[in-house]
Amino acid sequence: MNVELIDYSEYYFAELAGELVPANRGGKFVQIRDRGSDREYVVLSPAKLSLYHANIVERFCGLRELDGHWNSGKTAYEIVDPSWHIVGGGRWVIDSEKKTLELGSSSQAYGRFDLVGLEERLRTLDTLQGYMVRVERS
């Protein structure tokens, strides 16, 4: 499975807040799979940009022109196309000076992300070359 890391930090800090992207930052993330193309997306969103994991999914769908909608309880944003699957979510912290990325926790809306092989897949990305990637096991 091919993995793509999407980080909305540049969008939030540089474009919306008019600030430099801090070296040490964090927030929430979701793990989304497109079973039709065998692609996986790990989507990072700064804490101030997305209060809920569902906000990240909604933004992801909007930018990719995927049909989606809020569930009846307004607790999760769902993708209409059944080939897309929201695996889960959690929290992330990155330090670009120390070259570390940590993923952990879980999402109330989508549950725990799938950690099996995730560290290894992320380490193959050019954007994370030289980074220590750590996925919380519990």
Residue, then its C-alpha position, 0 to 999 in steps of 0.5 A: m500500500n502506498v502512503e501519502l502524508i498530508d500536512y495542513s500546517e503550511y496552510y494554517f500557519a502561513e496562509l490563515a494565521g500569517e505566521l511562520v510554521p513552527a518547528n514543533r507543532g501538533g494536532k489531530f490526524v486521520q488515516i484514510r484509505d482508497r481501496g480502489s487505488d491501494r493508497e493510504y493518506v495520513v492527514l495531519s491538521p494543526a490543533k487550531l485548524s481542526l477541533y475534531h477529526a471529522n473537520i479533517v475528513e471534511r477538508f480532505c473531501g473538499l480538496r479532493e472533490l469527494d462526496g461526503h456528508w455529516n452523519s445524523g448526529k453531526t459527530a462524523y463526516e462520512i465519505v459517500d464512495p464505498s471504496w474510501h475508508i476512514v480507518g481511524g485517527g489520533r494525535w500527532v506531534i512533529d519537531s522538524e528540528k529534532k526530526t521526529l514525528e509521533l502518532g498516538s491516541s485515537s479518535q472518538a468519531y473514527g476510533r483508533f488508527d491502524l498502526v500495523g506497518l505504518e511506521e515503516r510506510l511513513r519512513t519510506l517518504d522523501t519528506l520524512q527522510g532522516y526522521m525518527v517516526r514513532v507510533e504509540r503501540s497502546 
